[in-house]
Amino acid sequence: MGSDRFVAIYGVKTEVPQATMESFEERWRVPARRAGLRTWSGRTTDGDVHYVVVGILVGDLGVEGRDVQVTLTDEQHAGLVRDTRSKLALAGVEGEPALHLLFEAQH
């Protein structure tokens, strides 16, 4: 069993009904990879709605996460926003990107 973790992702987040999760995820995954982006999917707690986020990982914190801490300067943040927006357009992902801070509880 895994541990709780906290992820920070800059990109477009969409809620997806469980019944269509697999097809939705597959439809976005290939174009996202080609554009240099990643996709994340899941739900923050048991019984919560499922989501898919397409973008760039800012931090993955927790016992099993890869980061202990994350710091972004203003310049790094501006570059992240600029690069991600460009790649989202290239991948054909519509929606307004934002910084998503997600707690993922193991259930």
Jmol script that loads the backbone (N, CA, C; Angstrom):
load data "model"
ATOM      1  N   MET A   1       0.840  -1.181   0.000  1.00  0.00           N
ATOM      2  CA  MET A   1       0.000   0.000   0.000  1.00  0.00           C
ATOM      3  C   MET A   1       0.881   1.238   0.000  1.00  0.00           C
ATOM      4  N   GLY A   2       0.508   2.234  -0.777  1.00  0.00           N
ATOM      5  CA  GLY A   2       1.278   3.458  -0.904  1.00  0.00           C
ATOM      6  C   GLY A   2       1.006   4.423   0.234  1.00  0.00           C
ATOM      7  N   SER A   3       1.634   5.567   0.161  1.00  0.00           N
ATOM      8  CA  SER A   3       1.478   6.606   1.171  1.00  0.00           C
ATOM      9  C   SER A   3       0.783   7.803   0.566  1.00  0.00           C
ATOM     10  N   ASP A   4       0.203   8.622   1.457  1.00  0.00           N
ATOM     11  CA  ASP A   4      -0.396   9.869   1.004  1.00  0.00           C
ATOM     12  C   ASP A   4       0.691  10.725   0.364  1.00  0.00           C
ATOM     13  N   ARG A   5       0.272  11.552  -0.595  1.00  0.00           N
ATOM     14  CA  ARG A   5       1.231  12.461  -1.213  1.00  0.00           C
ATOM     15  C   ARG A   5       0.522  13.731  -1.645  1.00  0.00           C
ATOM     16  N   PHE A   6       1.310  14.713  -1.960  1.00  0.00           N
ATOM     17  CA  PHE A   6       0.816  16.010  -2.384  1.00  0.00           C
ATOM     18  C   PHE A   6       1.524  16.352  -3.687  1.00  0.00           C
ATOM     19  N   VAL A   7       0.768  16.643  -4.734  1.00  0.00           N
ATOM     20  CA  VAL A   7       1.375  17.000  -6.012  1.00  0.00           C
ATOM     21  C   VAL A   7       0.953  18.405  -6.420  1.00  0.00           C
ATOM     22  N   ALA A   8       1.858  19.089  -7.063  1.00  0.00           N
ATOM     23  CA  ALA A   8       1.608  20.409  -7.624  1.00  0.00           C
ATOM     24  C   ALA A   8       1.845  20.307  -9.124  1.00  0.00           C
ATOM     25  N   ILE A   9       0.820  20.620  -9.899  1.00  0.00           N
ATOM     26  CA  ILE A   9       0.876  20.487 -11.352  1.00  0.00           C
ATOM     27  C   ILE A   9       0.368  21.785 -11.972  1.00  0.00           C
ATOM     28  N   TYR A  10       1.112  22.304 -12.949  1.00  0.00           N
ATOM     29  CA  TYR A  10       0.623  23.464 -13.700  1.00  0.00           C
ATOM     30  C   TYR A  10       0.088  22.941 -15.018  1.00  0.00           C
ATOM     31  N   GLY A  11      -1.203  23.169 -15.254  1.00  0.00           N
ATOM     32  CA  GLY A  11      -1.811  22.699 -16.493  1.00  0.00           C
ATOM     33  C   GLY A  11      -3.317  22.833 -16.470  1.00  0.00           C
ATOM     34  N   VAL A  12      -3.975  22.058 -17.313  1.00  0.00           N
ATOM     35  CA  VAL A  12      -5.430  22.079 -17.448  1.00  0.00           C
ATOM     36  C   VAL A  12      -6.001  20.853 -16.734  1.00  0.00           C
ATOM     37  N   LYS A  13      -6.943  21.090 -15.830  1.00  0.00           N
ATOM     38  CA  LYS A  13      -7.589  20.010 -15.074  1.00  0.00           C
ATOM     39  C   LYS A  13      -9.044  19.906 -15.502  1.00  0.00           C
ATOM     40  N   THR A  14      -9.482  18.667 -15.726  1.00  0.00           N
ATOM     41  CA  THR A  14     -10.855  18.410 -16.134  1.00  0.00           C
ATOM     42  C   THR A  14     -11.413  17.271 -15.301  1.00  0.00           C
ATOM     43  N   GLU A  15     -12.627  17.438 -14.800  1.00  0.00           N
ATOM     44  CA  GLU A  15     -13.303  16.350 -14.103  1.00  0.00           C
ATOM     45  C   GLU A  15     -13.899  15.416 -15.144  1.00  0.00           C
ATOM     46  N   VAL A  16     -13.789  14.120 -14.893  1.00  0.00           N
ATOM     47  CA  VAL A  16     -14.200  13.113 -15.871  1.00  0.00           C
ATOM     48  C   VAL A  16     -15.046  12.049 -15.176  1.00  0.00           C
ATOM     49  N   PRO A  17     -16.215  11.724 -15.733  1.00  0.00           N
ATOM     50  CA  PRO A  17     -17.002  10.629 -15.161  1.00  0.00           C
ATOM     51  C   PRO A  17     -16.217   9.323 -15.223  1.00  0.00           C
ATOM     52  N   GLN A  18     -16.340   8.499 -14.198  1.00  0.00           N
ATOM     53  CA  GLN A  18     -15.600   7.239 -14.117  1.00  0.00           C
ATOM     54  C   GLN A  18     -15.812   6.390 -15.368  1.00  0.00           C
ATOM     55  N   ALA A  19     -17.019   6.354 -15.883  1.00  0.00           N
ATOM     56  CA  ALA A  19     -17.338   5.501 -17.036  1.00  0.00           C
ATOM     57  C   ALA A  19     -16.540   5.879 -18.280  1.00  0.00           C
ATOM     58  N   THR A  20     -16.123   7.130 -18.403  1.00  0.00           N
ATOM     59  CA  THR A  20     -15.395   7.576 -19.598  1.00  0.00           C
ATOM     60  C   THR A  20     -13.934   7.881 -19.316  1.00  0.00           C
ATOM     61  N   MET A  21     -13.472   7.566 -18.110  1.00  0.00           N
ATOM     62  CA  MET A  21     -12.110   7.917 -17.706  1.00  0.00           C
ATOM     63  C   MET A  21     -11.053   7.339 -18.640  1.00  0.00           C
ATOM     64  N   GLU A  22     -11.136   6.071 -18.949  1.00  0.00           N
ATOM     65  CA  GLU A  22     -10.103   5.437 -19.769  1.00  0.00           C
ATOM     66  C   GLU A  22     -10.023   6.047 -21.163  1.00  0.00           C
ATOM     67  N   SER A  23     -11.143   6.249 -21.827  1.00  0.00           N
ATOM     68  CA  SER A  23     -11.109   6.810 -23.175  1.00  0.00           C
ATOM     69  C   SER A  23     -10.651   8.268 -23.156  1.00  0.00           C
ATOM     70  N   PHE A  24     -11.047   9.016 -22.150  1.00  0.00           N
ATOM     71  CA  PHE A  24     -10.643  10.414 -22.040  1.00  0.00           C
ATOM     72  C   PHE A  24      -9.144  10.517 -21.820  1.00  0.00           C
ATOM     73  N   GLU A  25      -8.640   9.682 -20.914  1.00  0.00           N
ATOM     74  CA  GLU A  25      -7.216   9.688 -20.610  1.00  0.00           C
ATOM     75  C   GLU A  25      -6.395   9.332 -21.848  1.00  0.00           C
ATOM     76  N   GLU A  26      -6.828   8.330 -22.582  1.00  0.00           N
ATOM     77  CA  GLU A  26      -6.111   7.898 -23.786  1.00  0.00           C
ATOM     78  C   GLU A  26      -6.144   8.970 -24.874  1.00  0.00           C
ATOM     79  N   ARG A  27      -7.257   9.675 -24.982  1.00  0.00           N
ATOM     80  CA  ARG A  27      -7.394  10.707 -26.015  1.00  0.00           C
ATOM     81  C   ARG A  27      -6.408  11.857 -25.791  1.00  0.00           C
ATOM     82  N   TRP A  28      -6.073  12.137 -24.540  1.00  0.00           N
ATOM     83  CA  TRP A  28      -5.187  13.262 -24.242  1.00  0.00           C
ATOM     84  C   TRP A  28      -3.742  12.849 -24.053  1.00  0.00           C
ATOM     85  N   ARG A  29      -3.489  11.601 -23.700  1.00  0.00           N
ATOM     86  CA  ARG A  29      -2.136  11.178 -23.318  1.00  0.00           C
ATOM     87  C   ARG A  29      -1.129  11.278 -24.471  1.00  0.00           C
ATOM     88  N   VAL A  30      -1.464  10.760 -25.645  1.00  0.00           N
ATOM     89  CA  VAL A  30      -0.515  10.752 -26.772  1.00  0.00           C
ATOM     90  C   VAL A  30      -0.170  12.170 -27.231  1.00  0.00           C
ATOM     91  N   PRO A  31      -1.164  13.034 -27.501  1.00  0.00           N
ATOM     92  CA  PRO A  31      -0.794  14.407 -27.902  1.00  0.00           C
ATOM     93  C   PRO A  31      -0.005  15.143 -26.815  1.00  0.00           C
ATOM     94  N   ALA A  32      -0.320  14.874 -25.571  1.00  0.00           N
ATOM     95  CA  ALA A  32       0.402  15.525 -24.472  1.00  0.00           C
ATOM     96  C   ALA A  32       1.874  15.109 -24.476  1.00  0.00           C
ATOM     97  N   ARG A  33       2.125  13.820 -24.613  1.00  0.00           N
ATOM     98  CA  ARG A  33       3.513  13.338 -24.649  1.00  0.00           C
ATOM     99  C   ARG A  33       4.282  13.933 -25.815  1.00  0.00           C
ATOM    100  N   ARG A  34       3.647  13.960 -26.971  1.00  0.00           N
ATOM    101  CA  ARG A  34       4.318  14.525 -28.152  1.00  0.00           C
ATOM    102  C   ARG A  34       4.706  15.980 -27.938  1.00  0.00           C
ATOM    103  N   ALA A  35       3.921  16.686 -27.170  1.00  0.00           N
ATOM    104  CA  ALA A  35       4.189  18.106 -26.916  1.00  0.00           C
ATOM    105  C   ALA A  35       5.117  18.317 -25.723  1.00  0.00           C
ATOM    106  N   GLY A  36       5.536  17.240 -25.068  1.00  0.00           N
ATOM    107  CA  GLY A  36       6.427  17.370 -23.920  1.00  0.00           C
ATOM    108  C   GLY A  36       5.703  17.565 -22.602  1.00  0.00           C
ATOM    109  N   LEU A  37       4.430  17.171 -22.534  1.00  0.00           N
ATOM    110  CA  LEU A  37       3.632  17.282 -21.321  1.00  0.00           C
ATOM    111  C   LEU A  37       3.362  15.898 -20.750  1.00  0.00           C
ATOM    112  N   ARG A  38       2.819  15.875 -19.551  1.00  0.00           N
ATOM    113  CA  ARG A  38       2.406  14.619 -18.927  1.00  0.00           C
ATOM    114  C   ARG A  38       0.946  14.712 -18.540  1.00  0.00           C
ATOM    115  N   THR A  39       0.361  13.558 -18.283  1.00  0.00           N
ATOM    116  CA  THR A  39      -1.014  13.524 -17.778  1.00  0.00           C
ATOM    117  C   THR A  39      -1.021  12.827 -16.425  1.00  0.00           C
ATOM    118  N   TRP A  40      -1.896  13.283 -15.557  1.00  0.00           N
ATOM    119  CA  TRP A  40      -2.142  12.670 -14.262  1.00  0.00           C
ATOM    120  C   TRP A  40      -3.634  12.445 -14.166  1.00  0.00           C
ATOM    121  N   SER A  41      -4.009  11.376 -13.529  1.00  0.00           N
ATOM    122  CA  SER A  41      -5.431  11.148 -13.300  1.00  0.00           C
ATOM    123  C   SER A  41      -5.613  10.513 -11.945  1.00  0.00           C
ATOM    124  N   GLY A  42      -6.773  10.682 -11.413  1.00  0.00           N
ATOM    125  CA  GLY A  42      -7.065  10.084 -10.116  1.00  0.00           C
ATOM    126  C   GLY A  42      -8.206  10.810  -9.461  1.00  0.00           C
ATOM    127  N   ARG A  43      -8.253  10.660  -8.170  1.00  0.00           N
ATOM    128  CA  ARG A  43      -9.216  11.383  -7.345  1.00  0.00           C
ATOM    129  C   ARG A  43      -8.540  11.632  -6.018  1.00  0.00           C
ATOM    130  N   THR A  44      -8.868  12.736  -5.413  1.00  0.00           N
ATOM    131  CA  THR A  44      -8.149  13.124  -4.207  1.00  0.00           C
ATOM    132  C   THR A  44      -8.526  12.257  -3.004  1.00  0.00           C
ATOM    133  N   THR A  45      -9.766  11.795  -2.928  1.00  0.00           N
ATOM    134  CA  THR A  45     -10.196  10.913  -1.845  1.00  0.00           C
ATOM    135  C   THR A  45     -11.178   9.894  -2.386  1.00  0.00           C
ATOM    136  N   ASP A  46     -11.375   8.835  -1.643  1.00  0.00           N
ATOM    137  CA  ASP A  46     -12.328   7.792  -2.020  1.00  0.00           C
ATOM    138  C   ASP A  46     -13.717   8.410  -2.179  1.00  0.00           C
ATOM    139  N   GLY A  47     -14.350   8.130  -3.292  1.00  0.00           N
ATOM    140  CA  GLY A  47     -15.685   8.654  -3.546  1.00  0.00           C
ATOM    141  C   GLY A  47     -15.704  10.018  -4.212  1.00  0.00           C
ATOM    142  N   ASP A  48     -14.563  10.681  -4.327  1.00  0.00           N
ATOM    143  CA  ASP A  48     -14.498  11.990  -4.974  1.00  0.00           C
ATOM    144  C   ASP A  48     -14.530  11.796  -6.491  1.00  0.00           C
ATOM    145  N   VAL A  49     -14.769  12.880  -7.232  1.00  0.00           N
ATOM    146  CA  VAL A  49     -14.810  12.796  -8.690  1.00  0.00           C
ATOM    147  C   VAL A  49     -13.416  12.526  -9.239  1.00  0.00           C
ATOM    148  N   HIS A  50     -13.362  11.878 -10.378  1.00  0.00           N
ATOM    149  CA  HIS A  50     -12.098  11.619 -11.059  1.00  0.00           C
ATOM    150  C   HIS A  50     -11.699  12.854 -11.866  1.00  0.00           C
ATOM    151  N   TYR A  51     -10.422  13.011 -12.039  1.00  0.00           N
ATOM    152  CA  TYR A  51      -9.913  14.137 -12.805  1.00  0.00           C
ATOM    153  C   TYR A  51      -8.759  13.684 -13.684  1.00  0.00           C
ATOM    154  N   VAL A  52      -8.505  14.488 -14.710  1.00  0.00           N
ATOM    155  CA  VAL A  52      -7.313  14.350 -15.532  1.00  0.00           C
ATOM    156  C   VAL A  52      -6.674  15.729 -15.591  1.00  0.00           C
ATOM    157  N   VAL A  53      -5.367  15.790 -15.380  1.00  0.00           N
ATOM    158  CA  VAL A  53      -4.620  17.038 -15.508  1.00  0.00           C
ATOM    159  C   VAL A  53      -3.558  16.821 -16.576  1.00  0.00           C
ATOM    160  N   VAL A  54      -3.469  17.752 -17.515  1.00  0.00           N
ATOM    161  CA  VAL A  54      -2.432  17.734 -18.543  1.00  0.00           C
ATOM    162  C   VAL A  54      -1.545  18.943 -18.296  1.00  0.00           C
ATOM    163  N   GLY A  55      -0.253  18.714 -18.118  1.00  0.00           N
ATOM    164  CA  GLY A  55       0.639  19.839 -17.863  1.00  0.00           C
ATOM    165  C   GLY A  55       2.025  19.398 -17.468  1.00  0.00           C
ATOM    166  N   ILE A  56       2.629  20.193 -16.575  1.00  0.00           N
ATOM    167  CA  ILE A  56       3.997  19.959 -16.122  1.00  0.00           C
ATOM    168  C   ILE A  56       3.998  19.850 -14.598  1.00  0.00           C
ATOM    169  N   LEU A  57       4.674  18.824 -14.088  1.00  0.00           N
ATOM    170  CA  LEU A  57       4.768  18.608 -12.658  1.00  0.00           C
ATOM    171  C   LEU A  57       5.682  19.658 -12.036  1.00  0.00           C
ATOM    172  N   VAL A  58       5.188  20.297 -10.986  1.00  0.00           N
ATOM    173  CA  VAL A  58       5.983  21.276 -10.249  1.00  0.00           C
ATOM    174  C   VAL A  58       6.605  20.614  -9.024  1.00  0.00           C
ATOM    175  N   GLY A  59       5.846  19.729  -8.370  1.00  0.00           N
ATOM    176  CA  GLY A  59       6.376  19.049  -7.203  1.00  0.00           C
ATOM    177  C   GLY A  59       5.568  17.817  -6.858  1.00  0.00           C
ATOM    178  N   ASP A  60       6.241  16.819  -6.319  1.00  0.00           N
ATOM    179  CA  ASP A  60       5.627  15.570  -5.889  1.00  0.00           C
ATOM    180  C   ASP A  60       6.165  15.293  -4.487  1.00  0.00           C
ATOM    181  N   LEU A  61       5.392  15.676  -3.479  1.00  0.00           N
ATOM    182  CA  LEU A  61       5.859  15.629  -2.099  1.00  0.00           C
ATOM    183  C   LEU A  61       5.134  14.555  -1.299  1.00  0.00           C
ATOM    184  N   GLY A  62       5.856  13.879  -0.450  1.00  0.00           N
ATOM    185  CA  GLY A  62       5.293  12.854   0.407  1.00  0.00           C
ATOM    186  C   GLY A  62       6.340  11.804   0.692  1.00  0.00           C
ATOM    187  N   VAL A  63       5.969  10.809   1.474  1.00  0.00           N
ATOM    188  CA  VAL A  63       6.906   9.758   1.849  1.00  0.00           C
ATOM    189  C   VAL A  63       7.485   9.078   0.619  1.00  0.00           C
ATOM    190  N   GLU A  64       6.627   8.804  -0.366  1.00  0.00           N
ATOM    191  CA  GLU A  64       7.087   8.146  -1.585  1.00  0.00           C
ATOM    192  C   GLU A  64       7.264   9.121  -2.748  1.00  0.00           C
ATOM    193  N   GLY A  65       7.087  10.403  -2.500  1.00  0.00           N
ATOM    194  CA  GLY A  65       7.269  11.413  -3.538  1.00  0.00           C
ATOM    195  C   GLY A  65       8.739  11.619  -3.833  1.00  0.00           C
ATOM    196  N   ARG A  66       9.001  12.244  -4.949  1.00  0.00           N
ATOM    197  CA  ARG A  66      10.400  12.452  -5.337  1.00  0.00           C
ATOM    198  C   ARG A  66      10.993  13.719  -4.735  1.00  0.00           C
ATOM    199  N   ASP A  67      10.144  14.607  -4.216  1.00  0.00           N
ATOM    200  CA  ASP A  67      10.620  15.893  -3.702  1.00  0.00           C
ATOM    201  C   ASP A  67      10.387  16.014  -2.200  1.00  0.00           C
ATOM    202  N   VAL A  68      11.314  16.662  -1.522  1.00  0.00           N
ATOM    203  CA  VAL A  68      11.153  16.993  -0.117  1.00  0.00           C
ATOM    204  C   VAL A  68      10.644  18.430  -0.009  1.00  0.00           C
ATOM    205  N   GLN A  69      11.111  19.253  -0.927  1.00  0.00           N
ATOM    206  CA  GLN A  69      10.652  20.638  -1.011  1.00  0.00           C
ATOM    207  C   GLN A  69      10.807  21.119  -2.442  1.00  0.00           C
ATOM    208  N   VAL A  70      10.052  22.145  -2.784  1.00  0.00           N
ATOM    209  CA  VAL A  70      10.120  22.721  -4.126  1.00  0.00           C
ATOM    210  C   VAL A  70      10.135  24.237  -3.989  1.00  0.00           C
ATOM    211  N   THR A  71      11.028  24.876  -4.725  1.00  0.00           N
ATOM    212  CA  THR A  71      11.103  26.330  -4.752  1.00  0.00           C
ATOM    213  C   THR A  71      11.147  26.776  -6.204  1.00  0.00           C
ATOM    214  N   LEU A  72      10.317  27.749  -6.546  1.00  0.00           N
ATOM    215  CA  LEU A  72      10.323  28.344  -7.888  1.00  0.00           C
ATOM    216  C   LEU A  72      10.560  29.840  -7.744  1.00  0.00           C
ATOM    217  N   THR A  73      11.558  30.344  -8.421  1.00  0.00           N
ATOM    218  CA  THR A  73      11.752  31.787  -8.455  1.00  0.00           C
ATOM    219  C   THR A  73      10.699  32.390  -9.379  1.00  0.00           C
ATOM    220  N   ASP A  74      10.549  33.699  -9.341  1.00  0.00           N
ATOM    221  CA  ASP A  74       9.611  34.362 -10.246  1.00  0.00           C
ATOM    222  C   ASP A  74       9.956  34.055 -11.704  1.00  0.00           C
ATOM    223  N   GLU A  75      11.232  34.062 -12.016  1.00  0.00           N
ATOM    224  CA  GLU A  75      11.676  33.788 -13.387  1.00  0.00           C
ATOM    225  C   GLU A  75      11.346  32.346 -13.793  1.00  0.00           C
ATOM    226  N   GLN A  76      11.591  31.402 -12.901  1.00  0.00           N
ATOM    227  CA  GLN A  76      11.267  30.001 -13.195  1.00  0.00           C
ATOM    228  C   GLN A  76       9.756  29.813 -13.375  1.00  0.00           C
ATOM    229  N   HIS A  77       8.985  30.466 -12.512  1.00  0.00           N
ATOM    230  CA  HIS A  77       7.530  30.368 -12.609  1.00  0.00           C
ATOM    231  C   HIS A  77       7.028  30.945 -13.927  1.00  0.00           C
ATOM    232  N   ALA A  78       7.554  32.093 -14.308  1.00  0.00           N
ATOM    233  CA  ALA A  78       7.142  32.719 -15.574  1.00  0.00           C
ATOM    234  C   ALA A  78       7.500  31.811 -16.757  1.00  0.00           C
ATOM    235  N   GLY A  79       8.659  31.203 -16.720  1.00  0.00           N
ATOM    236  CA  GLY A  79       9.072  30.281 -17.777  1.00  0.00           C
ATOM    237  C   GLY A  79       8.187  29.050 -17.822  1.00  0.00           C
ATOM    238  N   LEU A  80       7.834  28.522 -16.659  1.00  0.00           N
ATOM    239  CA  LEU A  80       6.937  27.364 -16.579  1.00  0.00           C
ATOM    240  C   LEU A  80       5.584  27.685 -17.206  1.00  0.00           C
ATOM    241  N   VAL A  81       5.043  28.839 -16.876  1.00  0.00           N
ATOM    242  CA  VAL A  81       3.751  29.259 -17.431  1.00  0.00           C
ATOM    243  C   VAL A  81       3.850  29.397 -18.947  1.00  0.00           C
ATOM    244  N   ARG A  82       4.859  30.081 -19.412  1.00  0.00           N
ATOM    245  CA  ARG A  82       5.047  30.315 -20.845  1.00  0.00           C
ATOM    246  C   ARG A  82       5.213  28.990 -21.606  1.00  0.00           C
ATOM    247  N   ASP A  83       6.096  28.130 -21.113  1.00  0.00           N
ATOM    248  CA  ASP A  83       6.357  26.852 -21.783  1.00  0.00           C
ATOM    249  C   ASP A  83       5.138  25.946 -21.779  1.00  0.00           C
ATOM    250  N   THR A  84       4.459  25.875 -20.644  1.00  0.00           N
ATOM    251  CA  THR A  84       3.289  24.996 -20.537  1.00  0.00           C
ATOM    252  C   THR A  84       2.173  25.468 -21.459  1.00  0.00           C
ATOM    253  N   ARG A  85       1.911  26.748 -21.481  1.00  0.00           N
ATOM    254  CA  ARG A  85       0.852  27.267 -22.360  1.00  0.00           C
ATOM    255  C   ARG A  85       1.158  26.951 -23.826  1.00  0.00           C
ATOM    256  N   SER A  86       2.396  27.101 -24.207  1.00  0.00           N
ATOM    257  CA  SER A  86       2.803  26.804 -25.580  1.00  0.00           C
ATOM    258  C   SER A  86       2.595  25.326 -25.904  1.00  0.00           C
ATOM    259  N   LYS A  87       2.997  24.457 -25.002  1.00  0.00           N
ATOM    260  CA  LYS A  87       2.871  23.020 -25.219  1.00  0.00           C
ATOM    261  C   LYS A  87       1.416  22.566 -25.195  1.00  0.00           C
ATOM    262  N   LEU A  88       0.599  23.171 -24.353  1.00  0.00           N
ATOM    263  CA  LEU A  88      -0.831  22.831 -24.329  1.00  0.00           C
ATOM    264  C   LEU A  88      -1.477  23.177 -25.665  1.00  0.00           C
ATOM    265  N   ALA A  89      -1.128  24.333 -26.211  1.00  0.00           N
ATOM    266  CA  ALA A  89      -1.665  24.727 -27.518  1.00  0.00           C
ATOM    267  C   ALA A  89      -1.215  23.754 -28.590  1.00  0.00           C
ATOM    268  N   LEU A  90       0.050  23.361 -28.565  1.00  0.00           N
ATOM    269  CA  LEU A  90       0.587  22.406 -29.524  1.00  0.00           C
ATOM    270  C   LEU A  90      -0.146  21.059 -29.442  1.00  0.00           C
ATOM    271  N   ALA A  91      -0.508  20.638 -28.227  1.00  0.00           N
ATOM    272  CA  ALA A  91      -1.195  19.362 -28.022  1.00  0.00           C
ATOM    273  C   ALA A  91      -2.699  19.465 -28.289  1.00  0.00           C
ATOM    274  N   GLY A  92      -3.197  20.686 -28.493  1.00  0.00           N
ATOM    275  CA  GLY A  92      -4.626  20.863 -28.740  1.00  0.00           C
ATOM    276  C   GLY A  92      -5.476  20.748 -27.493  1.00  0.00           C
ATOM    277  N   VAL A  93      -4.887  20.984 -26.345  1.00  0.00           N
ATOM    278  CA  VAL A  93      -5.620  20.907 -25.078  1.00  0.00           C
ATOM    279  C   VAL A  93      -6.249  22.267 -24.807  1.00  0.00           C
ATOM    280  N   GLU A  94      -7.552  22.277 -24.704  1.00  0.00           N
ATOM    281  CA  GLU A  94      -8.277  23.525 -24.447  1.00  0.00           C
ATOM    282  C   GLU A  94      -8.539  23.682 -22.966  1.00  0.00           C
ATOM    283  N   GLY A  95      -8.652  24.907 -22.535  1.00  0.00           N
ATOM    284  CA  GLY A  95      -8.926  25.216 -21.136  1.00  0.00           C
ATOM    285  C   GLY A  95      -7.882  26.165 -20.603  1.00  0.00           C
ATOM    286  N   GLU A  96      -8.199  26.764 -19.487  1.00  0.00           N
ATOM    287  CA  GLU A  96      -7.307  27.735 -18.866  1.00  0.00           C
ATOM    288  C   GLU A  96      -6.361  27.017 -17.900  1.00  0.00           C
ATOM    289  N   PRO A  97      -5.061  27.037 -18.150  1.00  0.00           N
ATOM    290  CA  PRO A  97      -4.132  26.384 -17.229  1.00  0.00           C
ATOM    291  C   PRO A  97      -4.073  27.132 -15.897  1.00  0.00           C
ATOM    292  N   ALA A  98      -3.780  26.373 -14.869  1.00  0.00           N
ATOM    293  CA  ALA A  98      -3.657  26.923 -13.525  1.00  0.00           C
ATOM    294  C   ALA A  98      -2.719  26.025 -12.729  1.00  0.00           C
ATOM    295  N   LEU A  99      -2.329  26.495 -11.557  1.00  0.00           N
ATOM    296  CA  LEU A  99      -1.537  25.683 -10.652  1.00  0.00           C
ATOM    297  C   LEU A  99      -2.500  24.863  -9.804  1.00  0.00           C
ATOM    298  N   HIS A 100      -2.412  23.552  -9.915  1.00  0.00           N
ATOM    299  CA  HIS A 100      -3.291  22.644  -9.177  1.00  0.00           C
ATOM    300  C   HIS A 100      -2.481  21.993  -8.060  1.00  0.00           C
ATOM    301  N   LEU A 101      -2.933  22.181  -6.827  1.00  0.00           N
ATOM    302  CA  LEU A 101      -2.300  21.604  -5.655  1.00  0.00           C
ATOM    303  C   LEU A 101      -3.224  20.503  -5.164  1.00  0.00           C
ATOM    304  N   LEU A 102      -2.793  19.251  -5.322  1.00  0.00           N
ATOM    305  CA  LEU A 102      -3.672  18.110  -5.083  1.00  0.00           C
ATOM    306  C   LEU A 102      -3.122  17.190  -3.995  1.00  0.00           C
ATOM    307  N   PHE A 103      -3.938  16.944  -2.996  1.00  0.00           N
ATOM    308  CA  PHE A 103      -3.612  15.967  -1.974  1.00  0.00           C
ATOM    309  C   PHE A 103      -4.199  14.640  -2.425  1.00  0.00           C
ATOM    310  N   GLU A 104      -3.379  13.612  -2.506  1.00  0.00           N
ATOM    311  CA  GLU A 104      -3.839  12.298  -2.919  1.00  0.00           C
ATOM    312  C   GLU A 104      -3.722  11.346  -1.740  1.00  0.00           C
ATOM    313  N   ALA A 105      -4.874  11.088  -1.102  1.00  0.00           N
ATOM    314  CA  ALA A 105      -4.907  10.181   0.032  1.00  0.00           C
ATOM    315  C   ALA A 105      -5.004   8.743  -0.454  1.00  0.00           C
ATOM    316  N   GLN A 106      -4.262   7.865   0.160  1.00  0.00           N
ATOM    317  CA  GLN A 106      -4.371   6.444  -0.171  1.00  0.00           C
ATOM    318  C   GLN A 106      -5.613   5.907   0.503  1.00  0.00           C
ATOM    319  N   HIS A 107      -6.438   5.265  -0.307  1.00  0.00           N
ATOM    320  CA  HIS A 107      -7.708   4.739   0.234  1.00  0.00           C
ATOM    321  C   HIS A 107      -7.905   3.323  -0.196  1.00  0.00           C
TER     322      HIS A 107
END
end "model"
wireframe off; spacefill off
backbone 0.3
color backbone group
